[in-house]
Amino acid sequence: MSDAPAATKPAAAKPRVAQKPKVPAAHPPFADMIKEAIITLKERSGSSVQAITKCIGAKYANKLPATYPKLVFTQLKRLASAEKLVKVKASYKLGEAMKKAPAKKVVKKKAGKTAASSTAPFTMSACTSLLPVDMNQQVDAGPVLE
């Protein structure tokens, strides 16, 4: 009788499946979109989750996944716990870390191109048209025609 352990074959290595290259998202990071939405909404007491989600959805409608409201909500919670956002009741304001974030460098386009770009600049009307109208606010009726 021999005390030597029986020789075992090592398990056959599984062939590696080639991973697909990761495709970058067609939209900016959620932190940037949330910051932009809060700045655009300009609400003094903070912007609600619903208003932030609608503003992001209005600007990046075709580029976001179908589950983007849940992603926005989880990112808001993550940013609030990192103290980049301040939670006020059920709304969020920019924290000191987000306010002092360095501004992005503006790249000048060549003057030779005069065609309009496919991405129009974002306007305040895209978000404010989604918010309810304050009934106590006076509306300018414009000039009176006689």
C-alpha positions in Angstrom: 0.0 0.0 0.0 1.3 3.3 -0.9 0.6 6.5 1.0 1.1 8.7 -2.0 -2.0 10.6 -3.0 -3.6 9.6 -6.3 -2.6 11.9 -9.1 -5.6 13.9 -10.3 -5.9 15.8 -13.5 -6.5 19.5 -13.1 -10.0 20.6 -14.2 -10.1 21.6 -17.8 -10.0 25.3 -18.1 -13.1 26.8 -19.5 -12.5 28.6 -22.7 -12.8 32.4 -22.2 -15.6 34.1 -24.1 -14.5 37.3 -25.7 -16.2 40.1 -24.0 -17.9 42.7 -26.0 -16.3 46.2 -25.8 -18.2 48.5 -23.5 -20.2 51.0 -25.5 -20.1 54.5 -23.9 -23.4 56.0 -22.9 -25.1 58.4 -25.3 -25.8 60.7 -22.4 -23.6 62.5 -19.9 -23.2 61.0 -16.4 -26.3 61.2 -14.2 -24.5 63.5 -11.7 -24.0 66.1 -14.4 -27.6 65.8 -15.7 -28.9 66.1 -12.1 -26.8 69.2 -11.5 -27.9 70.8 -14.7 -31.5 70.1 -14.0 -31.4 71.6 -10.5 -29.6 74.7 -11.9 -32.2 75.0 -14.7 -35.2 74.7 -12.4 -33.9 77.5 -10.1 -36.3 76.5 -7.2 -35.4 78.3 -4.0 -36.5 75.5 -1.7 -34.9 72.7 -3.8 -36.2 70.7 -6.7 -38.3 67.6 -6.3 -37.4 64.2 -7.6 -40.3 64.3 -10.0 -39.3 67.7 -11.4 -35.7 66.7 -11.8 -36.7 63.4 -13.6 -39.1 65.3 -15.9 -36.4 67.9 -16.8 -33.8 65.2 -17.5 -36.4 63.2 -19.6 -37.3 66.3 -21.6 -33.7 67.0 -22.6 -32.4 63.5 -23.1 -35.6 61.7 -24.2 -34.1 59.4 -26.9 -30.7 58.8 -25.2 -31.9 57.4 -21.8 -32.8 53.8 -20.9 -36.4 53.0 -20.1 -35.5 52.7 -16.4 -34.0 56.2 -16.1 -36.4 57.4 -13.3 -35.2 54.7 -11.0 -31.6 55.5 -11.9 -32.1 59.2 -11.2 -33.6 58.3 -7.8 -30.7 56.1 -6.8 -28.2 58.7 -8.0 -29.9 61.4 -6.0 -29.7 59.3 -2.9 -26.0 58.5 -3.6 -25.2 62.2 -4.2 -27.0 63.2 -1.0 -25.1 60.6 1.1 -21.8 61.9 -0.4 -22.9 65.5 0.6 -22.8 66.7 -3.0 -26.6 67.4 -2.7 -28.6 68.6 0.3 -31.9 67.0 0.9 -34.6 69.4 2.1 -37.8 67.6 3.0 -38.6 65.8 -0.3 -36.4 68.1 -2.5 -32.8 68.4 -3.4 -30.5 71.4 -3.5 -26.9 71.6 -4.7 -24.3 71.1 -2.0 -21.2 73.1 -1.6 -19.1 70.4 -3.4 -21.4 70.6 -6.5 -21.5 74.4 -6.5 -17.8 74.7 -6.5 -17.2 72.1 -9.2 -14.8 73.4 -11.9 -16.5 74.8 -14.9 -15.9 72.9 -18.2 -13.7 74.4 -20.7 -15.6 75.8 -23.7 -14.2 74.6 -27.0 -14.6 77.1 -29.8 -15.9 75.7 -33.1 -14.3 76.6 -36.4 -15.9 79.5 -38.1 -16.0 77.7 -41.4 -19.1 75.7 -40.5 -22.4 77.5 -40.7 -24.8 74.6 -40.7 -27.0 74.3 -37.6 -25.9 71.5 -35.2 -28.2 68.6 -34.6 -28.2 69.2 -30.8 -29.9 72.4 -30.0 -28.9 74.2 -26.8 -31.1 73.4 -23.8 -33.6 76.0 -22.8 -35.4 76.7 -19.6 -38.8 76.3 -21.4 -38.2 72.6 -21.8 -38.4 72.1 -18.0 -40.7 74.9 -16.9 -43.5 73.9 -19.3 -43.7 70.6 -17.3 -44.2 72.3 -14.0 -47.6 73.4 -12.6 -48.5 77.0 -13.0 -48.8 79.2 -9.9 -52.4 80.5 -9.9 -51.5 83.5 -7.7 -49.0 84.8 -10.3 -50.2 87.6 -12.5 -50.0 87.0 -16.2 -48.9 89.7 -18.6 -51.8 90.0 -21.1 -49.7 92.0 -23.5 -50.8 95.1 -25.4 -54.5 95.8 -25.7 -55.8 95.9 -29.3 -58.7 98.3 -30.1 
